[in-house]
Amino acid sequence: MSPPLPNLEIFPPLRAWQRKAMVTYLRRQSEDFMAVATPGAGKTTFALRIAAEMLADGTCDAVTVVCPTEHLKTQWALAAARVGIQLDPKFRNADVHSSRDFHGAVVTYAQVGMAPAVHKRRTITRRTFVILDEIHHAGDSRSWGDGVKDAFEPAVRRLLLTGTPFRSDENPIPFVTYERGQDGIQRSRADSVYGYGDALKDRVVRPVLFMAYSGETRWRTNAGDELAARLGEPMTKDLVAQAWRTALDHRGDWMPQVLRAADARLSKLREHGMPDAGGLVIASDQQSARAYAKLLHDVTGESATIVLSDDEGASGRIAAFAASEQRWMVAVRMVSEGVDIPRLAVGVYATSASTPLYFAQAIGRFVRSRVEGETATVFLPSVPHLLGLASEMEEQRNHVLGAPKEKDGLDDELIERAQKSEDALGDLDKQFEALSATAELDQVIYDGTSFGTGARSGTAEELDYLGLPGLLTPEQVTDLLNKRQAEQLAAQKRQQLAQPAAPVPEQREPVAPMSAGERRNSLRRQLNTLVAAHHHRTNLPHGKIHAELRRLCGGPPSAQATIEQLEERIATIQTL
């Protein structure tokens, strides 16, 4: 006997974007529909409402949900059960058919890839509505993509969901429509798009502040040479990778200092409006994850939950952490995508993975809003590539086929291997030995704007930034950051004016030139001050002013821009 049809009256009210997307879906009545919505916007609720409509009007008899991980199978089944749709998260390929006690099943892409014929038979047996969650995963391997296409080609309808419709490779994604632009490049086309910028304006997601930490790093190469570099300074890709990994080494001072700052921010949020706020450290590998958990115990006196990607009990630990008030979780990849822990509000990006896809999915764990005014704070290394990704949070991307390869990113062989496998990180570690690293707050990035601090770790200036209230609207965040930066500049000016004029020496002592990093910070502060002044004159948002300067002058966001690019933008804005 089949379970009763879901009751549409028990569904929660739909958000504006969900209503609009549902109207578009019902009007088109097409086999494939791709909805792109930022993490935290409510893709699951939207998909289940469409599924309920399809079951209620007889368009389909069964529902199949395909998702990336085992943990998400349980999460989908629980969400569906709350609205009267019964999905079996325990279905195995050996079962061949779904139990009639359920409307359908939840499976993983890997599961479909291993036995596409089983899932094709299920799809043919009952008129099936298929939800492909985070559809970009269907392109993770040729077998997965071919399996998904073969298994679900006979489906009555297919709903494609993703928060990040782009990949770091050119593997076509099954059932996605690609359109060729005037430049000859094929790009994915979505039927409904609701980006982070839109969700932020609607108060659907939290504003995210990025606290970027620089610092001095020292390491020894396998040839025995000792090298030193300041994290974030211009250098070759190999040196960036090694300085980055040196900073993340648990034996140095960079990670303990950053974890202390992150825990201080977590305490501030708990004291002011978010009493159950939780933190997440995203680690590169299992050894680092365990070491970071020990550091957190030393800092907080409390144990942290550790979630490893190959641990059978991982799903249970994630669920227990989500339902508790425990302060910290440390994870390797397991919670980088799809996992719903709304109380996560502080993150430490302690991994060398740097693809736009991974970064966007990782940051998506912190943007889920519960009440208006909640903010999220993510601590990360001051690496140009990461700063660029942080500055471009609101930009919408598509999956591109046949695009020219970037020549200046961090896609060298070392980082590529690090992104593909935790075990491969050992290859990088063998090539150098981390000696020491110190942490200093370099800049705060919000809404595409970089706010230079000039602070040193543990100073009053850093603590002032960390003391940002827990409940702030996006506009209040912008106003407060602008105010604090203006106060810092004014204080510096007063200090300069208060210094007594020194007698002119007969022979002037040479003045030590600024380092490249100091020069860039100074120019970023000057540019942000001019942008703030332009905002007050024109009432244009800061992000739009920065975007216009990038259009006129070219180049990346200010957090990633070179000295010459910053100087050109300063000269340009003075003429606007």
N, C-alpha and C positions, 0 to 999 in steps of 0.2 A: 504494500500500500504506500502510495506516495505521500510525502508530507504536505500539509495544507499550504496554499499559496500565501505569499507574504502579504501583510496588511500595510497598504501604502500610508495609512493614517498614523502609523507609529513612527514614521521617519522624522528625524529632526528637520526643522526648517532649512531650506537650501539657501546658501549664500548667493549673492547677485551673479557671480561668475558661473556658479553651478546651474542656476536657473537658465541663464543665457545659453550655456553650452548644451543643456538638455533640450531646450527648444530647437537649437540648431540640429542636434542629433535626430530628434523625432521628425523634423521637417525633411531632412535629407534621406532618411531611410536607406542609407548606403551600407554595403557589407562591412567596410572598414571605416573607422573613425578614430583619429588620434587626438587626444586631449593632453596638452602640455600645461602643467601647473606646478608652481614652486612647491618644494617640500613644506608641509604644514598647512597647505591651502584647502585640503579636504578631497583629494582624488578618490580615496576609498569610498567615502560617503556618496560622491557623485556616481561612481561606477555601480555601487550596490543599488542606488535608486534606479538607474537605467536597467539593471538586471531584473529588479522587481517589476518594472513596467513591462519588460519583455515576457516574463513569466505570467503576469496578470492578463495580458491581452492575447496570450496564446502564440506569440511569435516564436517562442522557444519552449522546450520541455525541460531543459537541463542547463546548468551553468558550470563552466570550468574556469578556474582562476589559475594563471601561471605566474609565479613570482620567483625572485632570485634565490631565496634561502629557506632552509627548513624552519627557522624561527618565524619568518613572515607567513608561512603556511598557517601556523597557529593563530597569529595576529589577524589574518584575513578571516579565518573561520569564526573567531570570537566576534569580530565586527559584524559579520553577516548574520550570525545568530541573534544579535541584538535587534535586528530589523526583520526577523522572521525568515531568513534564508538559511537553510541548513546545508553546510558544505563540509565534506569529509576531509580533514587535514591528514588522516592516516592512510589514505589510499596509496597502495603500492602497485608497481607495474605488474606484479604477479596476480593481482586481483582481477585483472581483465575488465570487469564491469563494476560500476559504482553500486553501492547498496541503495535499494529503493527507499531507505529511510532518509536519504539526503536528496536535495535538489541537484547536487553535483559534487565536485571535489576541488581541492586546492593541490596543485603539484608544482614542482620546480622546473626550471628550464633544463637543468641537468637530467632530471627524471624523464622529461619528454625526449631529450636527445638520445637517451640510452635505449628507448623502445618506442619510437614514433608510431609504429604499426598498432600498438596497444591503444594509444590515445586517438588514433585515426578511427579505429573500430568503435570506440566509445562515442566519438563525435558523430559518426554515421548512424549509430544505433538510435540515438535520441537527438531531436533537433536542438542543437547546442549553441548557447551564447558564450563566447570566449572572452575573458578579460585578460589581457597580456600586460601585467604590471611591470613597470620599468622595462619597457620593450627593447631598449637599447642592448639589454643583456642577450637578446636572441642573436646578436652579432658577435658574441664573445668567442665563438669557434664555429667553424664550418658545419660541424656535425649538429650543433645546437640550432643554427639557423635553418639548415635543411630539415632537421627533425620537426621544428615548430611549423615550418611551411607545409610539410607533408601531413602532419597530424591534424592541423586545423584549417586546411584549405576547404574541407567540406562543411565548415561551420555555417550556421545561418547568419550570424553577425559576429564581428570581432571589434572589441573596444581596446584601443592601444593607449596605455597610460605611461607618462614619464614626467619627471621633474627636470631632467637634463637630456634633451633629445639630441645629444651630440656624442660622438665617440672620438677616441684618440687615434683610430685607424679608419680604413676605408671599407670595412666589411659592410655590405648592404644589410639593412635591417628588414626582415620579412614583413610584408603587408604595409610597409611605410611607402608613401608616395614621394618621389623625388622629382623636382622640377629644375630644368636647366635655365640658368640666368643668362643675361646678355654677355657675361664674361665666359660663358661656356661651362661653368662649374655647376654641378648638380647639388641641390640642397633639399633637405627634407621639408615637407610641407605639413603643418599641423592644421586641424580643423577648428581647434579651440586653443587659445594661448592665454595663460594667466601667469605673468612673471612675478618675480620677487618685488620689483618696483611697484607694480599694481597692487600686490597684496600688502605692501608696506603702507601705501596711501589709504587702503581700506581698513587698516588696523587688524588685518587677518594674521600677520606675522609680526615678530618682534624686530626692532632695529638691532643691528649687530655692530658693535664697536670692535675693531681689531687693534690690539695692543702689540705693536711690533718691537721686538727686542734685538738690539745689536750686541756688540761686545768683542773683546779681544780673544782670539783663538790661537792655539799653538799645537802643532802636531809634528810627528816624525815620519818621513817617507820610508819605504822599504829599502831605499838606498842609504839610509842613515842620516839624511839631511833634515834639520829642524827648520820648519817654516812657521811664520806668524802672519795673521791677517785679521783685519777687523770685519766682522760679519756685516755684509751689506755694501762693502766698498767694491768698486769696479774691479773685476779680476776675471781670469779665464774660467771656462766652465768646470774644468777639473778642480781648480782651486776653490771655486764656489762649493762644489759638491763635498770636498774634504773639510772646508771650514764649517759647512752646514752640519755634517756628521759629527765633527768635533764638538760643536755646541750641544748636540743632542746626546752626547756621551754622558752617562749617569755619574761617571767618576769625576767630572769637572764641576765647576761652580755654576755654569749657565742654567742647567735644569733645576737644581735646588733653588736658585734665586727666582726663576720664573714660576716654579710651583708655589713658592711662598707668596709671590705677588698674586697669583691666581687664587690661592686659598683666601688671601685677604679680601679680594674682590667678592668671592663667594660669601664670606662672612658679612660683608657690607650689604649684599643683596638679601641675605637672610634676616638681617636686622631691620631692613627698610622695605617691607612689602612682599617679599618672597621667602617665607619661613622654611619652605621645603626645597629651596633651590639646590640643584645638584651639579656636579662637575664631571667632565669627561676628558681624559687624556688619551689621545689617539697615537699609538706607538707604531714603530716600523716593524718590530719583530717581537717574538715571545720573550727573549732574554731581556730586552729593553723594557717590556711591559712589566715584568716581575721586579726589575730594578726600580722603575718609577713608582710602583706600588710601595716599595720599601721606603723610598724617599718621602712619599706622601704620609706614611705612618710616622716618620720622624718629624715631619712638619706639623701634622694635625693631632698625633696621638691616637688616631683612629685607623682601623684597617680599611683598605679600599677593595672594592669588588674587582676581580681580574677576569676578563673574558677573552679567551683565546679562540682563534678561528677553527681549530680542529678539536675542540673540547666538546664532548657529548652533552655535558650539563650546561652549556653556554646559554641556551634559551631560558632555562629555569633561573639562572643567575640574573639575566637581563630583566626578566619579569619581576623577580624579587627586589632588585634595585629600583625599578620603576615604581613599585608600590611602597617603598620605604622612604625614610628621610636620611639615609646614609649620604655622606658628603661626596665621595669620589668613586668613580669607576675608571679602570684602565683597560683599554681594549686594543686588539689588533684586527683591523678591518671589519670585525663582526658587526659593529654598529655604525659603519660608515654610510649605510643606505637603508632607508625604509623603516628602520626600527623607531617606534613611537615612544619616546620618554619625554613627555611635555615639560617635566620639571628641570630638564637640563638647561642651564643658563650660563655656565662658564666652561670654556673649552681650552685645551692646550694642544696645539697642532704640533706634535712632537714626532713627525714622520718625514721622511725624505720623498714620499710620493708627491708628485707635482703636476699631474695632468689636470686640466680644467674639470674633467668629469669627476675625478676622485675628490678634488677640493670642494666642488659644489655640493656633492653628496654628503661630505663630511660636515660642512658648515650647515647643511640642512637639518642636522640633528639638533641645532640650537635655536631655530627660528620659530618653532611651534608656539603660538600664543594662547594663553588661557584667559587672562584678563587684560584690559587695556593698560598700557604703561609699562609692562614688563620689558626689560632689555636683556640682551645677551652680550657677552664679552668673550672674545676668542684671542688667546695669546699665541703668537707665532714668531718664528725667526725672521729677522729683517733681511730677507733674501729677495732681490729684485723681482724674480719670477712670481713668488708668492704675493708680494705686495701688489703686483699688477692684477693678479686674480682677485685679491681682496678689494681692490679699487673698482673692479668690473662686476661686482656682485649683481648689479641691477641690469646688466646687459643680457639680452635674450640671444641664445645661440641656436643654430640648427646643425644637424649632421651633414657634413660636407663630403662629397665624393670627388676625388680627383683634384683636391686643392693643392697648391704649391706647398712644399715643405718649408717650415720655419727654419732659419739658419742660426738664429741667435737665442734659442730657448735653452732649456736644460735637458734636451732629449739625447744627450750623449749615451754611450753604451752603459756607463756605470749607473746612471739614474734609471734608464730603461729597465735594466735588470732588477733594480731595487723596487720598481713599481710592479713588476710581474710576479715576484716571489719573495716571501720573507727570507727564505733560505739564501737567496742570492745576495743578501746584504753582507753576508760573510765574505764574499769576493771583494767588496769594496773595503771592508775593514782590514783585510790582509794587506792592502796596499799602503796603509799608513797606520800610525798609532797616535791616538788622541792623547795630548799631554795636559792641556788646561784650557779652560774657557770661562770667561766672566760675562755677566749679563748687564745691559744698560737699556732702559726704555728709550727707544729711538723716535717713534712717532705713533700717533693714534690715527687710524683710518676710519672714516665714517662717511657714508653717502658719496663715495668716490673721491673724497677730499682727504688730503694728508695734513694732519696737524702736528708740526714739529714740536718737541717738548724740551729738548736740551737737558732733560733730567738724567740723573744717575740713579741706579737701582737703590731703593731704600731712602731716597732723599724726599724732602717735603714736596717737591714738584711732582714726583712720581706718585706719592701717596695722595696728592690732590686729585690727580686723574683717577686713581683707583677708588677714590671716595665719591665718585659720581653716584647720585641717588639710585635706588633700585627701580623706581617706577618713574619713567619719563616717556613722553610722546616723542615721535621722530623729530618734530619741530623743536621741542625742548632740548633734545640731544644736540642738535645743530647750534642752537642759540648758546647753550652752555659751553660747548667746545670753543665757539668763536669768542665768547666772553673771556674764557680762561686764557686763550692764546693772546688776546688783546691785553689782558692784565700782565701777562709775562713780558710782552714786548714793552709795555709802559714801564714796568719795574726795571727792566734792563736799561731803558733810556734814562730813568731817574738816577740809576746807579752811575751811569756814565757822566751825567751832569753834576752829580755830587762830588765826584772825584776832583781834588784840587789840581789846577793846571801845573804840570811839572815844568821846571825851568828847562829852557832849550839847551841841550848840551852842545858843547863845541863840535862834537862829532857824534852823529846819531847812531844809536845801536840798531842793528838790523832787526826788523820785526819778523817774528816767525810767521810764515804764511799759513793760512788755513789748510787743513787736510781736505781732500776731495769730499769726504763725508760731512765735515763741518760746513763747507761751502754749499753743498746741496741742501742741508738742513736750513741754513740761513736763507737760501733762495726760496725754499718751500714755504717758510714762514712769511717771507715778504710777499710771495704770490698769494697766499691765503688771506693775508691782510687786505691786499688790493681786491681780491674777489669779494671779501666781506663788505668792503666799501662800495663796490659796484652793486652788490645785492641791495644795500640800503638805498642806493640811488634809483634802482630800476625795479626792485621787488622780484627780480628773477631768482629762482632757486640756485643755490651754489653749484649743484650738479650740472645744471644747464649752462652756467657760465663756464665751468671747466670744460664741458663738452664742446662749447663754441670755440674756446681757445685751442682745443685739440684739433678741431676742424680747420681752423685758420692756420695753425702752425704745424700740425702733424705731430706724430709721436704718441707714446703711451700715456697712461694716467700720471699725475704729478708724482705719485709715490715711486714710480719706476723711471721717471724722466731723467735725462742727463742734465748736466750743468748748462750746456748750451741751449737745450730745449726750454729749460726753466727761464733762462735769461730772455729768450725770444718771447715767451708768453708774458713775462713781466713788461717788456717793451710794448707788446701788442695791447694788453689790457689798459695801459695808460693812454692809448689812443681811442678807446671805445667810448 
